[in-house]
Amino acid sequence: MTPDWPAPAGVRAFCSERAGGVSQPPYDSLNLGDHVGDDEAAVQENRRRFAATLQARPVFLKQVHGQGVVRLDAATPDMTEADACWTTERGLACTMMVADCLPVLLADTQGRVVGAAHCGWRGLAGGVLEALWTQMAGTAGAPQEMLAWLGPCIGPEAFEVGPEVRAAFVAHDPSAADLFRPHGETKFLADLPGLARRRLTALGMTAIHGNDGSRDWCTVGNPSRFFSHRRDRVSGRFAASVWLA
């Protein structure tokens, strides 16, 4: 899918779905993850196809559900450990692999800089978006000049979490409690894209597009379109990328 956001000339973005690759079940078919047990040659062919679609080099990071940020340049190797990245160089795609976590893409309205973050609950609660913005801010200018796009992720009807997850968000922002609904005696249903929107808004960003928490964006509820680790346990990965053309 191509993000529907008012990106300036020279900024490109793309989010893969699960069709269009060569991987066999349960990784069928455009699995981009090389760490999930799929055939290595199939993954490399899928990545080649993805890069050909982008007409840019996607940098595939080693994502660890943390808050590490890396600035990409031509020498940045795949498997650099980080959960967010940014660049001002053309032809390098900031790329996040996901299968329930939320990919967040950023671009400034002047087309000078782009970035991306991998937002599972741990990274989001731990401040990965804030860490990314801290590094990008010197180049990007004011937060009001930024555009954000939220990709597909596990939806608020499917994301069951324990009280420790709610507590981690509420400790940072008491109003985040509104994005957790009781589910059973001890669990909650969490609105992951809603939580990300709150974090971006708190940073001063107002132009936030993409995932609104509706069912069409839910990875768990759309098995023909999206990989989902929560749904399938053994699952491929799709990816969202943003780059300067």
Secondary structure, 3 states (H helix, E strand, C coil): CCCCCCCCCCEEEEECCCCCCCCCCCCCCCCCCCCCCCCHHHHHHHHHHHHHHHCCEEEECECCCCCCEEECCCCCCCCCECCEEEECCECEEEEEEECCCEEEEEEECCCCCEEEEEECHHHHHHCHHHHHHHHHHHHHCCHHHEEEEECCECCCCCCEECHHHHHHHHHHCHHHHHHEEEECCCEEEECHHHHHHHHHHHCCCCEEEECCCCHHHECCCCCCCCCCHHHHCCCCCEEEEEEEC
